[in-house]
Amino acid sequence: MGKNQHVVPHGDGLAVRGENNSRVTSTHATQSQAESAARSIAINQRSEVVIHRPNGEIRDKNSYGNDPYPPKG
């Protein structure tokens, strides 16, 4: 399983950054562009996309990898 991809505020836009990376993978002007780029990477790496609010809180998560089936809960 690959690194989770985080969509984070970056300057006037948003960036995609791999989990525990200090450098961003890509920067984007809009949230939809950043989410699309993160989704492509996550599908390729079978990992998750984690979307952050401007204050750093996690807003949403989407998994594109090793989900248990049937889901627990």
N, C-alpha and C positions, 0 to 999 in steps of 0.2 A: 504494500500500500504506500502511496506517495505522500508528500507533504500536503496538509490542508492549505487552501488558498484563502487569504484574508483580503477583503475589500475594505480599505481604510482611507480616511481623509488624508489628502496630501496637497499642500499648498491651496490653490483655488479649485482643485478638482479632487479626484479620487485615484487611488493606486491599488494594484494587486501585488501582494507580497506573500511569498511562501512562509509557512509557519517557521518561526525561529530565525528567519533571515533578517539581516540588518538592512539589506538593499532591496528596493522594490523591483518587481519583475517588469511592470509596465505602468504608465500613467494615462489617465483618461479624463476628458472634460465632463462626462456625464456618468451617472450611476449605472444606467443600463449598459453603456459601453464597458465599464469596469466589471460588472456582473457577468457579461457575456464572455469577456476574456478569461475571467476566473473560472467560469463554468467549463470552458474548453480545456483548460489545464487540468481541472479536477476530473473530468471525464477521462482524459488521457491517463491520469495517474491513479484513478479509482480512489479519490479522496473526497473531502468536503469543501464547500465554499462557506466561509463565515463572513457575514456582512456586519460591519460596525457602524454605529451612529457617530456623529461628529464628536461626542463626548467620550468615545471609546467603548461604550457599552455594546454588547452583542445584540443586534437587532433580529437577525435571522440566520438559520443554517440550512444548507441543502446538501444531502449526501449523494455522491455518485460512485459509491464503492461497495465495500463489503458489508452490506446491511444484513442483519439476521433475518431469516425467513422461516417461520412466521415471525413478525415483529413481537418483541417482548412487551408486556404491559397489559 
